[in-house]
């Protein structure tokens, strides 16, 4: 479904984090055990990491694939 470096949007705020619903982040790792989950990095406008959160597929939506250098 999702791949590493995909840009995703958070569907709902996650309790215990400072990340609001609608925030965009990048998938930096994919967990497969005990079930599929995605480690998503959320950054501020200056590029500093705000939070790194493991999320279920139902918590995120794809916005656009990150463009990779050729």
C-alpha positions as CSV (number, residue, x, y, z in Angstrom):
1,X,0.0,0.0,0.0
2,X,2.5,2.6,1.2
3,X,6.3,2.7,0.5
4,X,9.3,4.2,2.2
5,X,9.6,7.9,1.4
6,X,5.9,8.3,0.5
7,X,4.5,11.6,1.7
8,X,1.4,11.0,3.8
9,X,-1.2,13.1,5.6
10,X,-2.4,12.3,9.1
11,X,-6.1,11.7,9.2
12,X,-6.7,12.3,12.9
13,X,-4.5,13.8,15.6
14,X,-2.7,11.1,17.6
15,X,-3.0,11.4,21.4
16,X,0.3,12.0,23.2
17,X,1.8,13.8,20.2
18,X,2.0,17.4,19.0
19,X,1.0,16.5,15.5
20,X,-2.4,17.8,14.3
21,X,-4.7,16.1,11.9
22,X,-3.9,17.1,8.4
23,X,-0.1,17.3,9.0
24,X,2.1,15.9,6.3
25,X,5.0,13.5,7.0
26,X,7.3,11.1,5.3
27,X,7.3,7.3,5.8
28,X,10.9,6.5,7.0
29,X,10.4,2.8,8.0
30,X,7.9,0.1,7.5
31,X,7.1,-2.4,10.3
32,X,5.7,-5.8,9.5
33,X,5.5,-7.5,12.9
34,X,3.1,-8.0,14.6
35,X,1.2,-6.1,11.8
36,X,1.9,-3.5,9.2
37,X,2.7,-0.1,10.6
38,X,4.6,2.9,9.3
39,X,7.2,5.1,11.1
40,X,6.4,8.6,9.9
41,X,8.6,11.6,10.4
42,X,6.8,15.0,10.8
43,X,9.0,18.1,10.4
44,X,8.4,21.9,10.9
45,X,8.9,24.5,8.1
46,X,12.6,24.7,9.0
47,X,13.0,21.0,8.4
48,X,13.5,20.1,12.0
49,X,11.9,16.8,13.2
50,X,8.8,17.6,15.3
51,X,7.9,13.9,16.0
52,X,8.5,10.4,14.8
53,X,5.4,8.2,15.2
54,X,4.4,4.6,14.3
55,X,1.0,4.7,12.6
56,X,-1.4,2.2,11.2
57,X,-2.4,2.3,7.6
58,X,-5.9,3.5,8.6
59,X,-4.4,6.6,10.3
60,X,-2.7,8.0,7.1
61,X,-3.5,8.8,3.5
62,X,-1.1,9.2,0.6
63,X,-0.6,12.7,-0.6
64,X,2.1,12.4,-3.3
65,X,5.2,10.2,-3.8
66,X,8.4,11.9,-2.9
67,X,10.4,12.7,-6.0
68,X,13.7,11.0,-6.1
69,X,16.8,12.3,-7.9
70,X,17.4,10.6,-11.2
